[in-house]
Amino acid sequence: MLYDTYQVHSDVLAPIRLAAEYFRGVLTQPWPLIANAPFVRGAAAAMELLSNAGISHDRPDFGISSVAIDGEEVAVVEEAVASHPFCNLLHFRKERSRDEPTVLVVAPLSGHFPTLLRGTVKTLLPEHNVYITDWINARNVPLLYGRFDLDDFAEAVMRFVRLLGPNIHVMAVCQPSVPVMAAVSLLAAAGDPCQPASMILMGGPIDPRANPTEVNRFAMARSLEWFDRTVVTTVPARYPGAFRRVYPGFLQLAGFLSLNFGRHVSAHWSMFNDLVKGDGESAAATRAFYKEYSSVMDLPADFYLQTIKRVFQDHDLPRGCFRVRDNLVEPAAIERTALMTVEGERDDICAVGQTVAAHTLCSGIPQENKAHHLQRQVGHYGVFHGRRWQSEIYPKVKAFIRAHD
């Protein structure tokens, strides 16, 4: 019923947004005498905000067609090298091959598509052979493929690591830090020859008890039954994943927006003023961010509920009782894989202390093969995106990978 109500609301607003886009086009024409009139530009800006107000459930394109290497543009081709009903392993293959480290970026299975890591990938590409987990919107996965839970996530990571071979480097961005550590721990305990050369955990909830945020307290304050009853719903019949139980992306987006509602309102007001003033460049940057931010995907209910319980309520990993298919996860078994953790000083989703806790759990890794970086003046997204990621965090990540390649 929840999803159906949202769908009716979306269907009703769709023609309004289309009409707003039409009138925006009309108002932005170079009409004689009135084209630059304040009331015309103001109306056009209002129409643009209204036309962009909707939510998209379609995965945006990464749009990475080339990369600059040594001053030369090298073509890049996106190709899926492995598939899973809930995820494709995407390779950014460069036309000119080089001897460089292979990095598997494990994107969060959250309300946003993996394209949110476009900036992360673009920064890595010139000097690395990059793969990424390209998660599929659960509402497009037919029921015949069964369920997908936290154990399935860890097993998918293990499968992709084995496929890419030994000595790769695994980078987990945010939420996947837990299943990635579980996967690497199980590979180490089994003496698997494909253990990664390094594991880089960026802003991940390894131990949420270390410094609880509002997100953590929200998860702790409610029972699992409350989450199941309140935010889990079924996919409407019109989609390929009809009747699959999901945590819908539109609810997760609403939750993220509510955390910093004032900041998002301020950003849209600034974009409105930029459009009125004719500052297209500033408006374009804000527009591009929110276009990506408002593209949402649904999560499999089993994965979502298990993450709430096992990661945020029971803290299975730091308590030493995390299991994958009844196999106990023992981070202390990791010896060959180097460990780097990255945290953001202003991260209000995964606060300082939660990720660095991985070093205590991975007691088998020699101290010289461990590194931690606390990035000043960045929040959650600044850990893997933006100017400080490019200029301050990435150089340290690159040096760590080179040191352990």
Secondary structure, 3 states (H helix, E strand, C coil): CHHHHHHHHHHHHHHHHHHHHHHHHHHCCCCCCCCCCHHHHHHHHHHHHHHCCCCECCCCCCCCCEEEECCEEEEEEEEEEEEECCEEEEEEEECCCCCCCEEEEECCCCCECHHHHHHHHHHHHHHCEEEEEEECCHHHCCHHHCCCCHHHHHHHHHHHHHHHCCCCEEEEECCCHHHHHHHHHHHHHCCCCCCCCEEEEECCCCCHHHCCCHHHHHHHHCCHHHHHHHHCEECCCCCCCCCCEEECHHHHHHHHHHHCHHHHHHHHHHHHHHHHHCCHHHHHHHHHHHHHHCEECCEEHHHHHHHHHHHHHCCCCCCCCCEECCEECCHHHCCCCEEEEEEECCCCCCCCCCCCCHHHHCCCCCHHHEEEEEECCCCCHHHCCCHHHHHHHHHHHHHHHHHCC
